[in-house]
Amino acid sequence: MARSCSIDDCPYPHEAKGFCNKHYRRWKVHGDPLIVGKRGGGGNVRLGFREPMDDWDKKRVTCLLEQGLSYRAIQRSTGICYMTVMRFKKKLRNGLA
């Protein structure tokens, strides 16, 4: 009998590391097979590039930029569109943020 995914209630067959293909990719990219909607055009990513960032977002993004993370890495970890991060970095450089 074929093995199934180790995630509860997942009907898909085992692919690697005890997970189906979907959960294995989530684990490989995010380190958590249960994470949902962190990339691309859906889920938690705020796509409105004109959406303002609150003070908490500005502090997080500033800290991540200081650590040298790329715009895409910041988007994946915060859910803030990379274009918004680019504009914020430009404002920081010009002393406007």
C-alpha positions, -999 to +999 in steps of 0.1 A: +000+000+000+013+035-009+023+058+019+003+089+023+013+124+035+020+127+072-001+158+076-035+150+091-064+149+067-042+153+036-053+128+010-022+130-013+004+104-016+039+106+000+065+124-021+095+132+002+104+136+039+070+122+049+050+149+030+031+150-003+044+173-030+024+204-018+035+201+019+071+192+010+074+224-011+059+245+017+084+229+041+113+234+018+105+271+010+092+283+044+104+257+069+068+248+078+045+224+058+014+240+072+021+276+061-005+290+037-005+319+012+028+336+019+040+338-018+027+349-051-006+367-057-027+353-029-029+347+007-013+371+031+007+391+006-006+427+005-005+434-032-017+470-031+016+487-038+002+520-026-010+506+007+006+525+035+028+507+061+021+512+098+048+520+123+053+483+132+058+474+095+083+503+091+103+490+121+103+454+108+113+464+073+140+488+085+155+460+106+154+435+078+169+460+053+198+466+078+204+428+079+208+429+041+178+409+031+166+412-005+132+428-013+117+394-022+130+379+011+114+407+030+081+402+011+081+365+019+088+371+056+064+401+062+038+398+035+045+434+023+048+438-015+084+441-026+076+473-045+064+489-013+097+478+004+117+494-025+098+527-021+103+527+016+140+521+013+142+550-011+124+572+015+148+560+042+178+570+020+163+604+014+155+609+050+117+611+044+106+580+063 
